Amino acid sequence: MARGNYPNCKKITLVWEGGAVDHPDDPGGFTHAGVTAAAGANYRRRMGLPPKRVDLWTAAEIDAFYRDDYWNGVNGELLPWGVDLATFDFGVNSGPSRAARYLQSVASVGQDGRIGPVTLNAVASMSGKAVVQKLCGKRLSFVQGLSTFKVFGRGWSRRIADIEAKGVAMWLAAGGALSGQAVKELQGEADTAGKVSGNQNKGAGSTVAVGGGGTGTEVLAGDANGWIIAAIVVVTAIVAIGLFIKSRQNKARADAYERVAEGAAPDLFIQQA
C-alpha cells in the first residue's frame, strides 16, 4: 500500500501543473497549480469556505484540495506505490472518477469509478509495474482522442511518460529492489522504448516512400485509377503520421526512463515521504 506517499505524488504532479495558466484552448479555463476556477469554487462551497480566487490560495489550501478531491478521490493511500502516482496524476488531469474507471479496466473489475475493496484486491494481485504501464497506456489513448490533443498532445505525452517511469521506479523501490537492480530495470525499459521508437520512425519513413510514388497526374486526368491512387496516398499519409506520433511518444518514454535511471536512485522516492 502507498501509505505516506501523497507528498511525493503531489510534488511530481505539481511540476506538470505549473502556476497560473489561462490557455484559450483549455476548456477548463483559468487554472492555478492545476486547480480550475470552477473546481476551486465548488470545493470551497462544499467545505463551507468563503469564495476566493484560486490564484490567491495558500499552499495549505492547495494541499487540502489535492488531498480531499484527488488523493482521497482515488483512494491513493491504499493503492500500491507507483500505482498511486499513476492514478492520482491521471485524476488531477482528467478527473478522479475517470482515472478510477481506467484503473478498474486494467484490473478487469467493474468500472463504477469508485476504488473500493474489489478494485484494491484485484490491483494488489497484479504486478505494480504492469498496472502502471497499462494504465498510462490507456491514459495516453484517451487523451489522443480529445479534440485538444493537437494543441496539448506533446506536453501530455511527455507528462504521461514521466509519470509512468517514476511510477515504475516507486513500485520497484517499495518492493525492496536494490538501487542498482532497479536502475538496471529502468534502463532496460528506456532501451526497449528507444528501439521501438526507432523502428516506428523507420516504418513511417518507409510508408511515405512507398505510398508517395504516384505523381498525381492521374488525378488531374480525372479517371478512376487516379482517384484510387489519391486515396492510397491519403491513407498512407495517415498511417505515416500515426507512426511518427507513436515514435515520438515512445521516444518520450525512453527519455523519461533514462532520466529516472540516471538522475535519481528509485529508493529516493521513499526517503522523501
N, C-alpha and C positions, 0 to 999 in steps of 0.2 A: 504493500500500500504506500501511498505518497504522502504520508503524514509529515507535515512541516515543509513541504516543497512549494507552497504557494509563493513565498518571496522570490524564489528562483524563477518560477514560471512568469510571474508578473514582471520581473525585471527584464526578461528576454522579450516579452510581448511589447512592453512599453518602448523598447528601442525601435520596434517597427511602427508603432502607432505615432510616435513623434509628439510634437506640441500642437499649437493651434493651426488647423487646416480648414480651408473653405474652398474646396475644388469645385468648379462649376459643373463638372460631370459626375460628381459623387452624389447619388440620390439620398445619402444620409445627411447632407447639408453640412453645416459648420460643426466641427469636432475639436475637442481639446483632449490630448492624451488618450485618444480613442473613444472618448465619451461624446456622443452626439447631443446636440441641444435638446432634441426631443426625448432621448433616453434619460438624460440628466434631469429634465423637468419631471418626467414620470416617476423617476426614482425618488426625488425629493418629496413629491406628493405622497407616495406610498409610505415614506418614512416620517411623514408629518413635519418635514423641514420647510422653511420659507424658501421661496424662489431665489435662485442665484445663477448667474451666467456660468457656464461650465469653465470658461477660461479664468474665472475668479476662484475656482475651487482650490482648496488647500491640498497638499499631498495626502493628508489623512483622509480627506473626503473622497479623493480619487481611489485611495486604497480600499476604503469601505465599500465603495461602489463596485469595484472589481471583485472583491471577495464575496459580497452579497449576491450580485447578479450573475457573475460569470463563473467564479470558482465553485461556489455552492450550487450554481445552476447546472453544473456538470458533475457534481459530487466528486470534485477533484481530490478531496482529502482521502477518498477510498479507492482511487484508481492507482494502478502501478506507476512507479516513477517512469517518466518519459511518455507514457500513455496520457498521463495527466496534462503534460505540456501540450501535446498534440491536440487533445480535445479542448482544453482551455483556450488556446490561441485560436482555434477554429471558431469557438463560441464567441470570442471577442470580435472576430472579423465578420462572422456570418450568423450569429445568434446561437445561444446555448442549446435551444431545442433542436436546431438543425444539426449541430455538432453531435448531440446525443444520438439522434437518429442514424447518422452516418456511422458512429461507433457501434451502434446496435446492428447495423447492416454487416459490418466487419465481423462481429461476434456471432452472426447468424441467429439473432433472437428478435422478438417482436419489436417493431420500431414505433414506440409511443412517445419518444422524445424525453423520457424520464429515466435516468440511470439509477436503477434500484438493484436489489439483491440478484435478480436473474442475470442482468447485464454484467454486474460486477463479478459474479461467479464464472460466467462464460469468458470474460476477458482474462480473469486470473488463470484460467486453464490453458491459455494460449501463450505463445512466445510474445513477450512485450515488443520485441524488435519487429516482428511480423505485423503486430497490431499497429504500431506507429507508422510503418511504411505503407501498409494498406490504407489506413485512414488518411494519410497525407496524399496518397494517390487518388483516392475518391474525392478529397477536397479539391485537388487540382482539376479534376474532371468537372467538378461543379462550377468552379469559377470560370473555366473555359467556356461554359455555356451562357455566361452572363453577357449582356449587351455591352457592358463597360469593360470587358476583357481587353478590347483593343486599346483602351486608354491605360488601364492599370495592370494589364496582364503580366508584363515583365517584372514589375515590382512584386506582385502576388506570387509569381513563380519563384522568385528569389527568397521570399519570406517563407513559403511552404518548404522549400529545400532546406533552409536554415533550421526550421522547426523540426523537420524530420531528422536531420543529422544530430541536433542537440538532444532530441527525444531519445534516439537510439543510444547516444552516449550516456544519458541519465540512466536508462534501463540497464545498460552494461555495468555501470558503476554500482547501482543499487543491488545488482545481482552478485556482487562480490568479485567481478572480473578485476584482475590486477591491472594496473595502469598500462603496462606495456602490452598486455594481451588485448585490452580494449582498444588501444590506439592502433594496433595491427589490424583488428577487425574493421575499424572505421576507415583505415587506409585502403583496405580491400574493397569496401563499398565505394570509395572515391574512384579507385581504379576501374571497377566494373562500370560505374556510371559514365566515366570518361570514355571507355571503349564503346559503350552503347551510343553515346553522343556522336563519336567519330563515325561509326557505321551508319547512323541515321543521316548525318551530314553528307556522307558519300552517296548514300541512297538517294537523297534529294537531288544531288548534282547529276547523278546518272539518269534519274527520272526526267529531269529537264532536258538533258542531252538527247534522250531517246524520243521524248514527246515533242520536242521542238523542231523536229526535222522538216516539217512541212513549211512551205513558203507563204501560204495564204493566198496565192494567186487563184487557186481553185475556188475559194470562197467568193472572190470578186467575180468569177465567171458565173456564179450562181447555181452550179449544178449540185446534185445530191451528194456526190462524193466530197465536194468541197466543204459542205456543211458538216459532214461526218468527221472530216479531218479537223475542222474547227472545234467540234465538240470534244474530240480526243485531246486536243491541245489544252482546252479549258480544264478538263478532268485531270490531265497530267499536271497542270499548274497547281490545282487544288491539292493533289497528293504531295507534290513537292513542297508546298507551303506547310502542309501538315507535318512533314518530316523535318523541315527546318525548325518548326516550333518545338517539336519533341526533342530535337537535337539540342536546342538552346536550353530547354528545361532540364535535360539530363546533364548538360554542362554545369548548370546552376547547382544541381545535386552533387556533382563531382567536386565542385569548388567548396560547397558547404561542408562536406565530409572532410575534405582536405584541411580546411581551416580548423575544424574541431579537433582533428587528429594531430595537427601540428601546433596549434595555438594554445590548447588547454587540455591537460590530462582529464579524462572523464570524472575522476573522483573529486575534482574541484567543485563540481556541481553540488555534491552532497555537503562538502565542507562549508559552502556558502549559506546553507539553510539556517 
